[in-house]
Amino acid sequence: MNVGDSIPELRTTPDKYLPHRYAGASGDFNPIHIDKEFATAVGLPSNILHGLWMMAQVARANAAVADGDPRALKRLSVQFRGMGFPEQELVVTGTVKEEADGKVVIDTVAAQGDNQVIRNAEAEVSVA
Amino acid sequence: MAVKTEAAGKEWPETTYEVGLEKVREYANAVGAENTVHRDREAAEAAGFRDVVAPPMFCVVYSAPAMGPAILDPEVGINLATMLHGGQEFVWGEPVCVGDVITTKPRCVEIYEQDGKGFYVFETVSSNQDGAEVVRGTWTNIVRGV
């Protein structure tokens, strides 16, 4: 991969019950993710996706440049800047910004429509 | 009101986590990790792993429990009602496989105030049963209205 190359776009739509399955898998049962009534009572528009599930989609999109090899992802840094919602498509895009010594650094964004839920994400992936 | 910064540098007890096969499969399904090395023993071994290997972001499953006491510590003084998970970084080392016993040590790196918000930065260092580092996490929590 060369500087300026795009990574394959990842598109995934979390279904209504995905936050429940992720809560079980991760152990994060914060009610803002799994209880719509609770979420709206504390001022959110709805129950919201786990930020770390969205980060896992960013990780998956970046590992895809090394055929999904779990050894290839060396570092991932993200900033959570928006709320993600179930039943809306999440699109992860990325561009190579550095390339050296068999490693690439990829700038990544995850968005639902115009809502950038993860910005300034930077992944270091081994492509040797 | 200024944030309390006395807890910067404080450490909390380490936690241990034993990695189980069905937990890795459950996690891989929840995040859509498609590679068969996260489910199938033969595929994992053929790819050079000791056993079924966890997706990289499985690190939150074994390292997050160490963060609980840090976030709840009155000396740190985080107002949970207005806390947001602002940023996260992981740096991976040795892959984590089924059967591994992972130890995670948490520490508060820094606490500072910016634009009326409190920034609480923690680090977790996780190692396997052989003492090899598997992941280093930097967790940034932001508290509004400090």
Interface residues (C-beta under 8 A of the other chain):
Chain A: T12 L18 R21 Y22 G24 A25 S26 G27 D28 G51 L52 W53 M55 A56 Q57 A59 R60 A63 D67 G68 D69 P70 R71 L73 K74 R75 L76 S77 V78 Q79 F80
Chain B: K23 E26 Y27 N29 A30 V31 G32 A33 E34 N35 V37 H38 A47 V53 A54 P55 P56 M57 V60 V61 A64 P65 L84 H85 G86 G87 Q88 E89 F90 V91 W92 P95 T138
